[in-house]
Amino acid sequence: MVDRSHIEGPETMVRADDVRSRLARTVRRALHGGGDGAASEQIVRVAVPVAPVDPFAWLRAQQAGEKIYWSGRGDGAEVAAVGVADRHAAAAPDGLDALEDDLLPLLATNCTARYYGGLRFDPAQAAEGAWQAFGAYHFVLPRFELRVERGEVMLACNLVLPHDLGRREAILQQIHALAFPLQPLEGALPLPILRTDAPDRDGWRRNIAWALNAFSKEKLGKVVLARRAVFGFAENLDPLLLLKRLAAATPGCFHFGFQPEPGLTFVGASPERLVRRDGRRVQSEAVAGTRPRGATAHDDDRLRDELLHSEKDQREHAFVRRSIKETLGPLCETLQVETITGDMKLAHGRHLRSGIDGTLREGVTHFDLLCALHPTPAVGGYPTPEALEAIRRLEPFDRGWYAGPVGWLGADAAEFAVGIRTGLVAPRRLALFSGAGIVEGSVPEAEWDEIEQKIADFVEVLGLEAARTVAPATNGHR
């Protein structure tokens, strides 16, 4: 593997007013090399150190264009990215094999490059409304990446050769247009003035009744049904400020923001990993079953014990764990699945969790893992085909990227979260998505309340208690 990365030294912090000239000089040198005469595509990545900067403020300060934010769960690193060096996107899922054929050889030319993006929850269904901008899948190698890790900040520029040889002047102009704000991103978020829910409470009861009837006929073991709560505002909502507040309020989660075009941003704070791949090591987890956190230590312990000993929640969790084990098993030489279920603590809730760790067989690709694992029963149901048909029948909205895989792809590593606890920010509008696992014994009101608890992080950040009045919403079908 060739690693065409260049880091401008020395390894010291560079003042903001020097960054543009140093990065431009390094890019000129890389482009002057012309890819060492190679005819095939290759990624060259150049980087310079930067003085500390708030990544959210840095993203806000850049000129309009595609923007991305990503931070892993507990790894302490943040990535803010802007612009496009290379993009692979499609409105239909048919090109996923072509995506693998295109990306994997290109990534093999640079072990530090990453494509960021995601997939629709249900690529078989056509995207509706604002989700059309996100496509069936959308992966981007950013032109510029600001990476913050362990107190160090690096600014990288990704080049794809030989294509970027003819874009030299445009890239240099983009470098000179980069802004480096001195102040962190701050400000007030507007309060919502209305809320609509789809389905509404009556529609939700009907959906649960349908599912319970399907269980009795042994058509389904579990189905995850979702709701969409749409909040309206008198002014535009800043998605980056929302995401910054959300990240601060939800430690121990994956945090992400994908803005394919100005005015549309998918943001989230997901507690759940779909898959992590490092070489041949693969990690996943079964996450299902929910309780809120207690107001006191005594209440918190009681709710934890209630979750751990709940027959209904353990049954829901077992569907997820068994499915992931059955899916990953054929792709692995060895696979360890925790049989003793633990609990995952979050700011406003907790879940049952079982860790999964394995060694992949030779030749298994990132896309083999994504196609095999998504959707897990934690967001779809069990058996998967029947659960997906139920979701298509019952839910009166397009899930889009909600509950789909979101993350990044590298040469020999990848990480994807499950796109839950998410919102789609559009002009004067925020659509929140969350779901509940429905199994035999589920109670409609309890499942409604569980979803309210799951969107509590957004509620707290935005002060949405002021918008609890629910306006009428239809429960029609797509």
MOURRA-V280875 format. One record per residue. PHI is phi as a letter, one per 40 degrees, with the letter a starting at -180 (NA if undefined). OMEGA is omega in whole degrees, -180 to 180 (NA if undefined). Layout:
PHI,OMEGA
PHI,OMEGA
This chain:
NA,178
c,177
b,-179
c,178
b,179
b,178
b,179
c,179
c,-3
c,-177
c,176
b,178
c,179
b,177
c,-174
d,-176
c,176
b,-171
c,-175
d,-177
c,-180
c,180
c,179
c,179
c,-180
c,177
c,178
d,-179
c,-179
c,-180
c,178
c,178
c,175
g,180
g,179
f,177
g,-179
c,180
c,-178
c,-180
c,175
a,179
c,172
b,-176
b,179
b,-175
a,175
b,175
c,-176
b,173
c,-178
d,-180
a,176
c,-176
c,178
c,176
c,179
c,179
c,-179
d,-173
c,-176
c,180
c,-177
d,-179
i,-179
c,-178
b,-177
b,170
b,178
a,168
b,-179
c,-177
c,174
g,-179
c,174
g,-178
b,176
b,176
b,172
b,-173
b,-179
a,178
g,-175
b,169
c,178
a,-179
b,173
b,-176
a,179
a,178
c,-180
b,-175
c,-172
c,-174
c,-176
c,177
c,178
c,177
c,178
c,-179
c,-179
c,-170
c,-172
c,177
c,-180
c,178
c,-180
c,180
c,-178
a,-173
c,-179
b,-177
c,179
b,168
c,-180
b,178
i,-176
a,-179
b,172
c,174
d,-176
b,-177
c,-180
c,179
c,180
c,179
c,180
b,173
f,-176
c,-179
c,180
c,180
c,-177
c,176
g,175
c,170
a,-175
a,179
b,-174
b,163
c,-174
c,174
c,-179
b,178
b,173
b,-178
b,-180
b,-177
a,178
f,175
g,179
b,-180
b,177
b,175
b,-178
b,172
b,179
c,179
b,174
b,-178
b,9
c,-173
d,-175
c,177
c,179
c,-180
b,-173
d,-176
c,178
c,180
c,179
c,176
c,177
c,178
c,-178
c,177
c,-180
c,180
b,-179
b,-176
c,-180
c,-175
b,176
c,179
c,180
b,178
i,-179
b,175
c,-179
c,174
c,178
c,180
b,176
a,178
a,171
b,-180
b,175
b,-4
c,172
c,-175
c,180
c,178
c,179
c,179
c,179
c,179
c,179
c,179
c,178
c,-179
c,-180
c,177
c,178
c,177
c,-178
c,178
c,177
g,175
c,-175
b,169
b,-179
a,171
b,178
c,179
b,-174
b,173
b,174
b,175
b,-177
b,179
b,178
b,-177
b,177
c,179
a,-178
c,178
c,179
c,-177
c,-180
c,176
c,176
d,-179
c,179
c,178
c,-179
c,180
c,179
c,-176
c,-174
b,176
c,178
g,179
b,165
c,178
b,-175
a,174
a,179
b,-179
b,-179
c,177
a,-179
d,177
g,179
b,-179
a,175
c,-176
b,179
a,175
b,-174
c,176
c,-165
b,173
c,171
c,-180
a,171
b,-179
b,174
b,-174
g,179
c,177
c,179
b,178
b,174
a,179
a,172
c,180
b,179
a,-175
g,-169
b,167
a,173
c,172
c,-180
c,179
c,178
b,179
c,179
c,179
c,-179
c,178
c,-179
c,180
c,176
c,-179
c,178
c,179
c,-176
c,-177
b,180
c,179
c,-180
c,-178
c,178
c,178
c,177
c,-180
c,-177
c,176
d,-177
c,-177
c,-179
c,-179
c,-180
c,178
c,-180
c,-178
c,-177
c,-176
d,-178
c,-179
c,-172
b,169
c,176
b,-180
a,177
b,180
b,179
c,-180
c,176
c,-175
c,175
b,178
b,177
b,-178
c,175
b,-177
c,-176
b,-178
a,176
a,-179
b,167
c,-178
a,172
b,180
c,-179
b,-173
a,-178
a,174
b,-176
c,171
c,177
d,174
g,178
c,-177
c,174
d,-175
c,172
d,-179
c,-179
c,-178
c,-179
c,-171
c,-175
c,-5
c,174
c,176
c,177
c,-180
b,180
b,180
i,-177
a,-6
c,-172
c,-177
d,180
c,180
c,179
c,177
c,178
c,179
c,179
c,-178
c,-167
c,-171
c,-175
c,180
a,177
c,178
c,-178
f,178
c,176
d,179
g,174
c,177
c,175
b,-179
i,-175
a,178
b,174
b,-177
c,-176
b,-179
a,178
a,174
a,179
b,170
c,171
c,-172
c,177
b,-174
f,-169
b,176
a,176
b,-178
c,176
b,-179
d,177
f,-174
a,174
b,176
b,178
b,-178
b,173
a,-176
b,179
b,178
c,-178
b,176
b,177
d,-178
g,178
c,-179
b,-174
d,-177
c,179
c,180
c,174
c,-179
c,178
c,179
c,176
d,179
c,-178
c,178
c,-177
c,180
c,176
c,-180
d,-178
c,-177
c,-175
c,-174
g,-173
c,175
d,-179
c,-176
b,-178
c,179
c,-175
c,176
c,-180
c,177
b,-179
c,176
b,179
c,-178
b,178
c,NA
